[in-house]
Amino acid sequence: MCLAVCGRIKSLDRPFGSVDIKGIETCVNVELIADVKKGDYVLIHAGFAIEKVNKEYFQYLNDTLEEMLKEDNDYDG
């Protein structure tokens, strides 16, 4: 199963960008998105920013990830 996560661009030094993912700052390749800029929300997969998303969708995806992690921690099996 593949999973993409959302982050917010903190700074750019093309071809890379520093991205905040749930409080963890990491470096990702941003070359797949032509007009990305500081402050944008992006979907990240395998070290690449693959799509810009709006703030509402970013929040929805983060809430969904939080719920998945909570359910995983509650699993007894």
Biopython code that builds the backbone (N, CA, C, O; Angstrom):
import numpy as np
from Bio.PDB.StructureBuilder import StructureBuilder

atoms = [
    (1, "MET", "N", (0.837, -1.172, 0.000)),
    (1, "MET", "CA", (0.000, 0.000, 0.000)),
    (1, "MET", "C", (0.886, 1.241, 0.000)),
    (1, "MET", "O", (1.872, 1.306, 0.735)),
    (2, "CYS", "N", (0.542, 2.200, -0.805)),
    (2, "CYS", "CA", (1.271, 3.467, -0.867)),
    (2, "CYS", "C", (0.505, 4.520, -0.082)),
    (2, "CYS", "O", (-0.724, 4.490, -0.016)),
    (3, "LEU", "N", (1.233, 5.436, 0.502)),
    (3, "LEU", "CA", (0.619, 6.497, 1.283)),
    (3, "LEU", "C", (1.296, 7.814, 0.955)),
    (3, "LEU", "O", (2.524, 7.901, 0.942)),
    (4, "ALA", "N", (0.514, 8.819, 0.696)),
    (4, "ALA", "CA", (1.021, 10.170, 0.515)),
    (4, "ALA", "C", (0.587, 10.987, 1.724)),
    (4, "ALA", "O", (-0.484, 10.755, 2.285)),
    (5, "VAL", "N", (1.410, 11.931, 2.118)),
    (5, "VAL", "CA", (1.099, 12.803, 3.255)),
    (5, "VAL", "C", (1.158, 14.251, 2.807)),
    (5, "VAL", "O", (1.755, 14.576, 1.781)),
    (6, "CYS", "N", (0.536, 15.108, 3.585)),
    (6, "CYS", "CA", (0.525, 16.537, 3.263)),
    (6, "CYS", "C", (1.522, 17.279, 4.130)),
    (6, "CYS", "O", (1.790, 16.906, 5.272)),
    (7, "GLY", "N", (2.057, 18.330, 3.559)),
    (7, "GLY", "CA", (2.960, 19.202, 4.293)),
    (7, "GLY", "C", (2.845, 20.620, 3.779)),
    (7, "GLY", "O", (2.169, 20.883, 2.784)),
    (8, "ARG", "N", (3.509, 21.529, 4.465)),
    (8, "ARG", "CA", (3.496, 22.936, 4.062)),
    (8, "ARG", "C", (4.927, 23.370, 3.760)),
    (8, "ARG", "O", (5.839, 23.131, 4.552)),
    (9, "ILE", "N", (5.110, 24.004, 2.618)),
    (9, "ILE", "CA", (6.421, 24.460, 2.191)),
    (9, "ILE", "C", (6.916, 25.564, 3.126)),
    (9, "ILE", "O", (6.267, 26.600, 3.275)),
    (10, "LYS", "N", (8.070, 25.332, 3.755)),
    (10, "LYS", "CA", (8.683, 26.313, 4.660)),
    (10, "LYS", "C", (9.686, 27.189, 3.920)),
    (10, "LYS", "O", (9.775, 28.390, 4.174)),
    (11, "SER", "N", (10.448, 26.577, 2.995)),
    (11, "SER", "CA", (11.430, 27.328, 2.205)),
    (11, "SER", "C", (11.742, 26.544, 0.943)),
    (11, "SER", "O", (11.501, 25.340, 0.861)),
    (12, "LEU", "N", (12.284, 27.255, -0.043)),
    (12, "LEU", "CA", (12.623, 26.635, -1.323)),
    (12, "LEU", "C", (14.075, 26.910, -1.676)),
    (12, "LEU", "O", (14.579, 28.018, -1.490)),
    (13, "ASP", "N", (14.728, 25.893, -2.183)),
    (13, "ASP", "CA", (16.068, 25.982, -2.742)),
    (13, "ASP", "C", (16.100, 24.946, -3.859)),
    (13, "ASP", "O", (16.708, 23.883, -3.738)),
    (14, "ARG", "N", (15.420, 25.298, -4.956)),
    (14, "ARG", "CA", (15.189, 24.345, -6.047)),
    (14, "ARG", "C", (16.441, 23.575, -6.417)),
    (14, "ARG", "O", (17.532, 24.139, -6.508)),
    (15, "PRO", "N", (16.271, 22.294, -6.625)),
    (15, "PRO", "CA", (15.034, 21.564, -6.870)),
    (15, "PRO", "C", (14.359, 21.059, -5.599)),
    (15, "PRO", "O", (13.414, 20.274, -5.677)),
    (16, "PHE", "N", (14.826, 21.497, -4.429)),
    (16, "PHE", "CA", (14.284, 20.983, -3.179)),
    (16, "PHE", "C", (13.530, 22.055, -2.402)),
    (16, "PHE", "O", (13.689, 23.255, -2.628)),
    (17, "GLY", "N", (12.719, 21.581, -1.494)),
    (17, "GLY", "CA", (12.009, 22.459, -0.595)),
    (17, "GLY", "C", (12.010, 21.855, 0.794)),
    (17, "GLY", "O", (11.983, 20.634, 0.945)),
    (18, "SER", "N", (12.040, 22.695, 1.796)),
    (18, "SER", "CA", (11.901, 22.257, 3.175)),
    (18, "SER", "C", (10.408, 22.267, 3.490)),
    (18, "SER", "O", (9.731, 23.277, 3.298)),
    (19, "VAL", "N", (9.906, 21.143, 3.970)),
    (19, "VAL", "CA", (8.470, 20.979, 4.184)),
    (19, "VAL", "C", (8.197, 20.545, 5.621)),
    (19, "VAL", "O", (8.887, 19.683, 6.165)),
    (20, "ASP", "N", (7.190, 21.152, 6.221)),
    (20, "ASP", "CA", (6.736, 20.766, 7.556)),
    (20, "ASP", "C", (5.633, 19.726, 7.399)),
    (20, "ASP", "O", (4.582, 19.999, 6.820)),
    (21, "ILE", "N", (5.892, 18.527, 7.924)),
    (21, "ILE", "CA", (4.900, 17.451, 7.911)),
    (21, "ILE", "C", (4.595, 17.105, 9.364)),
    (21, "ILE", "O", (5.376, 16.426, 10.030)),
    (22, "LYS", "N", (3.457, 17.579, 9.841)),
    (22, "LYS", "CA", (3.016, 17.320, 11.213)),
    (22, "LYS", "C", (4.092, 17.660, 12.233)),
    (22, "LYS", "O", (4.325, 16.902, 13.174)),
    (23, "GLY", "N", (4.754, 18.811, 12.042)),
    (23, "GLY", "CA", (5.749, 19.280, 12.992)),
    (23, "GLY", "C", (7.165, 18.787, 12.735)),
    (23, "GLY", "O", (8.092, 19.177, 13.445)),
    (24, "ILE", "N", (7.343, 17.949, 11.749)),
    (24, "ILE", "CA", (8.670, 17.448, 11.393)),
    (24, "ILE", "C", (9.079, 18.083, 10.075)),
    (24, "ILE", "O", (8.365, 17.980, 9.077)),
    (25, "GLU", "N", (10.234, 18.740, 10.076)),
    (25, "GLU", "CA", (10.701, 19.392, 8.864)),
    (25, "GLU", "C", (11.590, 18.434, 8.083)),
    (25, "GLU", "O", (12.510, 17.832, 8.636)),
    (26, "THR", "N", (11.304, 18.302, 6.789)),
    (26, "THR", "CA", (12.075, 17.407, 5.934)),
    (26, "THR", "C", (12.269, 18.037, 4.562)),
    (26, "THR", "O", (11.586, 18.996, 4.201)),
    (27, "CYS", "N", (13.192, 17.492, 3.818)),
    (27, "CYS", "CA", (13.511, 18.000, 2.492)),
    (27, "CYS", "C", (12.844, 17.117, 1.445)),
    (27, "CYS", "O", (12.961, 15.892, 1.495)),
    (28, "VAL", "N", (12.143, 17.739, 0.494)),
    (28, "VAL", "CA", (11.512, 16.985, -0.592)),
    (28, "VAL", "C", (11.841, 17.649, -1.927)),
    (28, "VAL", "O", (12.150, 18.840, -1.982)),
    (29, "ASN", "N", (11.772, 16.876, -2.983)),
    (29, "ASN", "CA", (11.954, 17.398, -4.334)),
    (29, "ASN", "C", (10.650, 18.061, -4.754)),
    (29, "ASN", "O", (9.581, 17.462, -4.634)),
    (30, "VAL", "N", (10.733, 19.297, -5.249)),
    (30, "VAL", "CA", (9.531, 20.052, -5.630)),
    (30, "VAL", "C", (9.414, 20.268, -7.135)),
    (30, "VAL", "O", (8.533, 21.004, -7.581)),
    (31, "GLU", "N", (10.275, 19.648, -7.920)),
    (31, "GLU", "CA", (10.332, 19.902, -9.353)),
    (31, "GLU", "C", (9.090, 19.449, -10.124)),
    (31, "GLU", "O", (8.893, 19.884, -11.259)),
    (32, "LEU", "N", (8.259, 18.599, -9.550)),
    (32, "LEU", "CA", (7.059, 18.139, -10.255)),
    (32, "LEU", "C", (5.932, 19.170, -10.229)),
    (32, "LEU", "O", (4.925, 19.007, -10.918)),
    (33, "ILE", "N", (6.099, 20.230, -9.439)),
    (33, "ILE", "CA", (5.080, 21.280, -9.337)),
    (33, "ILE", "C", (5.705, 22.593, -9.800)),
    (33, "ILE", "O", (6.578, 23.143, -9.128)),
    (34, "ALA", "N", (5.258, 23.087, -10.939)),
    (34, "ALA", "CA", (5.883, 24.256, -11.572)),
    (34, "ALA", "C", (5.773, 25.535, -10.742)),
    (34, "ALA", "O", (6.741, 26.289, -10.651)),
    (35, "ASP", "N", (4.626, 25.788, -10.144)),
    (35, "ASP", "CA", (4.400, 27.084, -9.500)),
    (35, "ASP", "C", (4.357, 27.022, -7.974)),
    (35, "ASP", "O", (3.675, 27.829, -7.342)),
    (36, "VAL", "N", (5.072, 26.083, -7.385)),
    (36, "VAL", "CA", (5.065, 25.953, -5.928)),
    (36, "VAL", "C", (5.849, 27.112, -5.302)),
    (36, "VAL", "O", (6.860, 27.568, -5.837)),
    (37, "LYS", "N", (5.341, 27.574, -4.139)),
    (37, "LYS", "CA", (6.007, 28.668, -3.437)),
    (37, "LYS", "C", (5.897, 28.465, -1.927)),
    (37, "LYS", "O", (5.120, 27.637, -1.451)),
    (38, "LYS", "N", (6.683, 29.228, -1.194)),
    (38, "LYS", "CA", (6.665, 29.155, 0.267)),
    (38, "LYS", "C", (5.239, 29.364, 0.774)),
    (38, "LYS", "O", (4.537, 30.271, 0.326)),
    (39, "GLY", "N", (4.822, 28.514, 1.714)),
    (39, "GLY", "CA", (3.491, 28.614, 2.295)),
    (39, "GLY", "C", (2.468, 27.703, 1.643)),
    (39, "GLY", "O", (1.390, 27.493, 2.200)),
    (40, "ASP", "N", (2.785, 27.150, 0.461)),
    (40, "ASP", "CA", (1.847, 26.251, -0.214)),
    (40, "ASP", "C", (1.729, 24.938, 0.539)),
    (40, "ASP", "O", (2.673, 24.483, 1.185)),
    (41, "TYR", "N", (0.558, 24.342, 0.442)),
    (41, "TYR", "CA", (0.317, 23.009, 0.968)),
    (41, "TYR", "C", (0.484, 22.028, -0.178)),
    (41, "TYR", "O", (-0.043, 22.241, -1.271)),
    (42, "VAL", "N", (1.224, 20.943, 0.077)),
    (42, "VAL", "CA", (1.503, 19.982, -0.984)),
    (42, "VAL", "C", (1.290, 18.559, -0.493)),
    (42, "VAL", "O", (1.408, 18.264, 0.696)),
    (43, "LEU", "N", (0.975, 17.697, -1.433)),
    (43, "LEU", "CA", (0.868, 16.266, -1.207)),
    (43, "LEU", "C", (2.227, 15.668, -1.539)),
    (43, "LEU", "O", (2.786, 15.954, -2.598)),
    (44, "ILE", "N", (2.764, 14.841, -0.648)),
    (44, "ILE", "CA", (4.115, 14.312, -0.785)),
    (44, "ILE", "C", (4.074, 12.788, -0.822)),
    (44, "ILE", "O", (3.413, 12.142, -0.009)),
    (45, "HIS", "N", (4.801, 12.234, -1.793)),
    (45, "HIS", "CA", (4.924, 10.778, -1.903)),
    (45, "HIS", "C", (6.345, 10.435, -2.316)),
    (45, "HIS", "O", (6.863, 10.996, -3.282)),
    (46, "ALA", "N", (6.972, 9.530, -1.603)),
    (46, "ALA", "CA", (8.308, 9.017, -1.927)),
    (46, "ALA", "C", (9.337, 10.129, -2.098)),
    (46, "ALA", "O", (10.203, 10.047, -2.969)),
    (47, "GLY", "N", (9.245, 11.168, -1.267)),
    (47, "GLY", "CA", (10.222, 12.235, -1.303)),
    (47, "GLY", "C", (9.978, 13.312, -2.340)),
    (47, "GLY", "O", (10.819, 14.189, -2.534)),
    (48, "PHE", "N", (8.826, 13.254, -3.013)),
    (48, "PHE", "CA", (8.477, 14.228, -4.038)),
    (48, "PHE", "C", (7.165, 14.919, -3.690)),
    (48, "PHE", "O", (6.201, 14.263, -3.297)),
    (49, "ALA", "N", (7.127, 16.238, -3.833)),
    (49, "ALA", "CA", (5.866, 16.972, -3.767)),
    (49, "ALA", "C", (5.179, 16.713, -5.102)),
    (49, "ALA", "O", (5.726, 17.052, -6.152)),
    (50, "ILE", "N", (3.995, 16.121, -5.078)),
    (50, "ILE", "CA", (3.352, 15.696, -6.324)),
    (50, "ILE", "C", (2.143, 16.534, -6.713)),
    (50, "ILE", "O", (1.689, 16.473, -7.856)),
    (51, "GLU", "N", (1.616, 17.317, -5.773)),
    (51, "GLU", "CA", (0.419, 18.110, -6.082)),
    (51, "GLU", "C", (0.220, 19.182, -5.029)),
    (51, "GLU", "O", (0.450, 18.941, -3.844)),
    (52, "LYS", "N", (-0.204, 20.365, -5.450)),
    (52, "LYS", "CA", (-0.617, 21.404, -4.502)),
    (52, "LYS", "C", (-2.049, 21.113, -4.082)),
    (52, "LYS", "O", (-2.856, 20.642, -4.883)),
    (53, "VAL", "N", (-2.360, 21.396, -2.819)),
    (53, "VAL", "CA", (-3.723, 21.234, -2.309)),
    (53, "VAL", "C", (-4.110, 22.507, -1.566)),
    (53, "VAL", "O", (-3.247, 23.245, -1.092)),
    (54, "ASN", "N", (-5.421, 22.759, -1.468)),
    (54, "ASN", "CA", (-5.849, 23.948, -0.724)),
    (54, "ASN", "C", (-5.868, 23.649, 0.779)),
    (54, "ASN", "O", (-5.768, 22.494, 1.195)),
    (55, "LYS", "N", (-5.996, 24.690, 1.570)),
    (55, "LYS", "CA", (-5.916, 24.567, 3.029)),
    (55, "LYS", "C", (-6.987, 23.641, 3.594)),
    (55, "LYS", "O", (-6.718, 22.880, 4.523)),
    (56, "GLU", "N", (-8.190, 23.699, 3.045)),
    (56, "GLU", "CA", (-9.282, 22.857, 3.546)),
    (56, "GLU", "C", (-8.997, 21.378, 3.307)),
    (56, "GLU", "O", (-9.219, 20.549, 4.190)),
    (57, "TYR", "N", (-8.507, 21.048, 2.116)),
    (57, "TYR", "CA", (-8.190, 19.651, 1.808)),
    (57, "TYR", "C", (-6.996, 19.186, 2.634)),
    (57, "TYR", "O", (-6.957, 18.043, 3.091)),
    (58, "PHE", "N", (-6.018, 20.078, 2.825)),
    (58, "PHE", "CA", (-4.871, 19.784, 3.678)),
    (58, "PHE", "C", (-5.348, 19.400, 5.077)),
    (58, "PHE", "O", (-4.896, 18.399, 5.633)),
    (59, "GLN", "N", (-6.255, 20.188, 5.648)),
    (59, "GLN", "CA", (-6.760, 19.909, 6.989)),
    (59, "GLN", "C", (-7.539, 18.588, 7.028)),
    (59, "GLN", "O", (-7.403, 17.806, 7.968)),
    (60, "TYR", "N", (-8.356, 18.352, 5.998)),
    (60, "TYR", "CA", (-9.107, 17.094, 5.915)),
    (60, "TYR", "C", (-8.154, 15.892, 5.901)),
    (60, "TYR", "O", (-8.367, 14.922, 6.628)),
    (61, "LEU", "N", (-7.113, 15.958, 5.078)),
    (61, "LEU", "CA", (-6.160, 14.851, 4.993)),
    (61, "LEU", "C", (-5.417, 14.650, 6.302)),
    (61, "LEU", "O", (-5.191, 13.512, 6.711)),
    (62, "ASN", "N", (-5.034, 15.730, 6.967)),
    (62, "ASN", "CA", (-4.361, 15.609, 8.264)),
    (62, "ASN", "C", (-5.280, 15.013, 9.319)),
    (62, "ASN", "O", (-4.848, 14.184, 10.120)),
    (63, "ASP", "N", (-6.546, 15.430, 9.329)),
    (63, "ASP", "CA", (-7.510, 14.860, 10.272)),
    (63, "ASP", "C", (-7.712, 13.377, 10.012)),
    (63, "ASP", "O", (-7.807, 12.590, 10.954)),
    (64, "THR", "N", (-7.780, 12.987, 8.750)),
    (64, "THR", "CA", (-7.947, 11.580, 8.380)),
    (64, "THR", "C", (-6.742, 10.763, 8.832)),
    (64, "THR", "O", (-6.901, 9.668, 9.371)),
    (65, "LEU", "N", (-5.536, 11.290, 8.615)),
    (65, "LEU", "CA", (-4.326, 10.596, 9.051)),
    (65, "LEU", "C", (-4.314, 10.442, 10.568)),
    (65, "LEU", "O", (-3.960, 9.376, 11.073)),
    (66, "GLU", "N", (-4.690, 11.472, 11.295)),
    (66, "GLU", "CA", (-4.749, 11.401, 12.759)),
    (66, "GLU", "C", (-5.714, 10.299, 13.208)),
    (66, "GLU", "O", (-5.416, 9.536, 14.127)),
    (67, "GLU", "N", (-6.867, 10.228, 12.551)),
    (67, "GLU", "CA", (-7.850, 9.198, 12.903)),
    (67, "GLU", "C", (-7.306, 7.799, 12.620)),
    (67, "GLU", "O", (-7.508, 6.878, 13.412)),
    (68, "MET", "N", (-6.618, 7.644, 11.493)),
    (68, "MET", "CA", (-6.021, 6.346, 11.159)),
    (68, "MET", "C", (-4.972, 5.942, 12.197)),
    (68, "MET", "O", (-4.917, 4.785, 12.613)),
    (69, "LEU", "N", (-4.147, 6.894, 12.608)),
    (69, "LEU", "CA", (-3.113, 6.599, 13.596)),
    (69, "LEU", "C", (-3.731, 6.257, 14.950)),
    (69, "LEU", "O", (-3.244, 5.375, 15.657)),
    (70, "LYS", "N", (-4.804, 6.958, 15.305)),
    (70, "LYS", "CA", (-5.488, 6.681, 16.572)),
    (70, "LYS", "C", (-6.071, 5.281, 16.564)),
    (70, "LYS", "O", (-5.933, 4.537, 17.535)),
    (71, "GLU", "N", (-6.725, 4.923, 15.463)),
    (71, "GLU", "CA", (-7.321, 3.595, 15.362)),
    (71, "GLU", "C", (-6.240, 2.523, 15.398)),
    (71, "GLU", "O", (-6.450, 1.469, 15.999)),
    (72, "ASP", "N", (-5.094, 2.760, 14.774)),
    (72, "ASP", "CA", (-4.002, 1.803, 14.774)),
    (72, "ASP", "C", (-3.477, 1.593, 16.196)),
    (72, "ASP", "O", (-3.169, 0.466, 16.585)),
    (73, "ASN", "N", (-3.375, 2.685, 16.976)),
    (73, "ASN", "CA", (-2.896, 2.586, 18.349)),
    (73, "ASN", "C", (-3.901, 1.888, 19.254)),
    (73, "ASN", "O", (-3.519, 1.283, 20.256)),
    (74, "ASP", "N", (-5.197, 1.969, 18.905)),
    (74, "ASP", "CA", (-6.236, 1.327, 19.702)),
    (74, "ASP", "C", (-6.414, -0.152, 19.372)),
    (74, "ASP", "O", (-7.124, -0.858, 20.088)),
    (75, "TYR", "N", (-5.788, -0.629, 18.306)),
    (75, "TYR", "CA", (-5.953, -2.008, 17.862)),
    (75, "TYR", "C", (-5.298, -2.976, 18.841)),
    (75, "TYR", "O", (-4.142, -2.794, 19.221)),
    (76, "ASP", "N", (-6.044, -4.011, 19.251)),
    (76, "ASP", "CA", (-5.538, -4.994, 20.218)),
    (76, "ASP", "C", (-4.936, -6.221, 19.555)),
    (76, "ASP", "O", (-4.186, -6.960, 20.191)),
    (77, "GLY", "N", (-5.257, -6.451, 18.270)),
    (77, "GLY", "CA", (-4.958, -7.697, 17.581)),
    (77, "GLY", "C", (-3.559, -8.005, 17.442)),
    (77, "GLY", "O", (-3.208, -9.039, 16.874)),
]
sb = StructureBuilder()
sb.init_structure("model")
sb.init_model(0)
sb.init_chain("A")
sb.init_seg("    ")
for serial, (resi, resn, name, xyz) in enumerate(atoms, 1):
    if name == "N":
        sb.init_residue(resn, " ", resi, " ")
    sb.init_atom(name, np.array(xyz, "f"), 0.0, 1.0, " ", f" {name:<3s}", serial, name[0])
structure = sb.get_structure()
